[in-house]
Amino acid sequence: MSILLTNISKRFGQFSALHDINLEIPEGELVALLGPSGCGKTTLLRIIAGLEKADHGRVLLSGEDKTEQHVSHRGIGFVFQHYALFRHMTVFNNVAFGLRVKNRRQRPSEAQIASKVHALLELVQLDWLHDRYPDQLSGGQRQRIALARALAVEPSVLLLDEPFGALDASVRKDLRQWLRNLHHELNVTSIFVTHDQEEAMEVASQVVVLNHGRIEQQGSPSDIYDHPANEFVSGFIGQTNVFTLDAHDAEWLQTTGLQVTQQGAIAHVRPHDIEITKALDSSKATAVLKDWQHLGALIRIELIKNTDNDKKTTLFAEMPNEQFKRLQVNKGDPVDLNIRQAHWFH
Amino acid sequence: MTANTNQPTHTRAYADVLHDPIWVRIGLSGIAIGFIVLFLCIPLALVMVEAFAKGWQAYWSALILPDTQAAMRLTLLTAMATVPLNTFFGIAAAWAITRFEFFGKSLLTTLIDLPFSVSPVISGLIFVLLFGLQGWFGHWLSAHNLKIIFAVPGIVLVTLFITFPFVARELIPLMQEMGSEEEEAALSLGATGWQTFFLITLPNIKWALLYGILLCNARAMGEFGAVSVVSGHIRGLTNTLPLHVEVSYNEYDAVGAFASASILAGLAVVTLVLKTALEWRQGKK
């Protein structure tokens, strides 16, 4: 089901949580609402679900205006950050809940409910836990049960609020992949909220970047990474080196082979766009190698600009392990830099 | 090596801090137990001794006196009227306070405790001032031939007022701690408001609710001060069991007074046992 939001605004007292949000999400997408904490992403998700009411604006699901409709009639599945499993019910009864509360005419028979619940529990690979209680499960298991429970009512939209926020790093990594595969299998329009840009890039087919209650950019992960719309997006997605074009930075950037004429006042350079070579003439070297860290396949290199003024700012560059070894440089060595490209902002 | 040899000294130092000398322990426990025996056990035993002072026969005949029977019936009636109502009000108040934001919420939260902070006699007087012959609604009530003060409705009303906080006060902290995520989850799964309440909220609060109901019931049956002001002490009509105890005692009917008192004391013991059981059940969860 497609989702269309028009002019959504929401205030909490003096605090403006959302500011005139317009957003269109085509059917079948897996969308990440990404932003720093307090940017309004969870509020927006709750407004789509009907758990919160917008002050202005409309929520359309499949072209139907659902703004005034109660959460129980919207046909959405909601997965909470802290799972919100019913603690007094077994896993089976948790998943069966949405089917059992249907009115008499729509309610399936107990046998149908049982087969459906077991099918869902198999989908999340936890059927063997069906008679346990939520407090007997691990965080990752609870989250998968919460997802099975939400899927039981066959929602046309699946909304997930920081689904991996409360999990260990390793469990989180597994679940991300798993969610992506599940979405591929079910193809139900899904939105998840996250403050982790890596998670958004890895899982989502579309990323919506929010800041201070406004949408900064919407697009595919590669779109957002390669063509950030503004400074905020560029700084929030991935690592970046920031150069402000006062006289010294401009001069220095020229020596790295970057064209700085008339492009903007601020340059953002991704670490992997900085190429390092051993300095041929150490008196003319553009930077000094300060330190490096292993990030698995990549090496992160800390560099200090070799400029006349006192601002010895540190830059970060990244390159594959092997390439770094071939370079044969040590701490304190002068190096030449070649900056391949930058994103320019005014 | 040094760490190893040091360890026992440390442990002993801790042990010394945590374990007072034996005479302190025995002394303090002795004072506590002595206090309980002197002020709780002996009076309770005395009630029983006095009640049976003239034998089973006298005890029994005091209990089956029509006035005593009427007092018991009135006490039960009062409890049966107030406990369900205050269960309902208590849940409603706790729900409103923990689930909604509204103007005057903190005032309401404070007001819930009012019956606890006001002397019961004052509570009784408030109702006399409202519904008594000279009170605000007195003329209107007497014109319509309605009797509230010195009648059963007055007793029920003041008891309702006095016992209002019990259920609400048990539920508010629990429901605050629980949050509303489970309820929101139920709603998002298509449950109606009533289904959410009966299938999700109620099972989660049931032990605290029972605990509140139990305390509310104990107070409803045992309230003296406020009921005394509005009852008018009409024998066989507006005397509850606690009032009946006082009236009998004032008339030098020791056996009658203590026989009725033994019923109330028995009720208190049953309440205590149930309360302990509920606390144990809650602690286990």
Boltz contact constraints between the chains, C-beta under 6 A:
constraints:
  - contact:
      token1: [A, 51]
      token2: [B, 184]
      max_distance: 6.0
  - contact:
      token1: [A, 71]
      token2: [B, 187]
      max_distance: 6.0
  - contact:
      token1: [A, 71]
      token2: [B, 188]
      max_distance: 6.0
  - contact:
      token1: [A, 72]
      token2: [B, 187]
      max_distance: 6.0
  - contact:
      token1: [A, 72]
      token2: [B, 190]
      max_distance: 6.0
  - contact:
      token1: [A, 78]
      token2: [B, 188]
      max_distance: 6.0
  - contact:
      token1: [A, 80]
      token2: [B, 181]
      max_distance: 6.0
  - contact:
      token1: [A, 84]
      token2: [B, 181]
      max_distance: 6.0
  - contact:
      token1: [A, 84]
      token2: [B, 182]
      max_distance: 6.0
  - contact:
      token1: [A, 84]
      token2: [B, 185]
      max_distance: 6.0
  - contact:
      token1: [A, 86]
      token2: [B, 182]
      max_distance: 6.0
  - contact:
      token1: [A, 88]
      token2: [B, 203]
      max_distance: 6.0
  - contact:
      token1: [A, 97]
      token2: [B, 189]
      max_distance: 6.0
  - contact:
      token1: [A, 98]
      token2: [B, 189]
      max_distance: 6.0
  - contact:
      token1: [A, 98]
      token2: [B, 190]
      max_distance: 6.0
  - contact:
      token1: [A, 101]
      token2: [B, 190]
      max_distance: 6.0
  - contact:
      token1: [A, 101]
      token2: [B, 191]
      max_distance: 6.0
  - contact:
      token1: [A, 101]
      token2: [B, 195]
      max_distance: 6.0
  - contact:
      token1: [A, 153]
      token2: [B, 189]
      max_distance: 6.0
  - contact:
      token1: [A, 153]
      token2: [B, 190]
      max_distance: 6.0
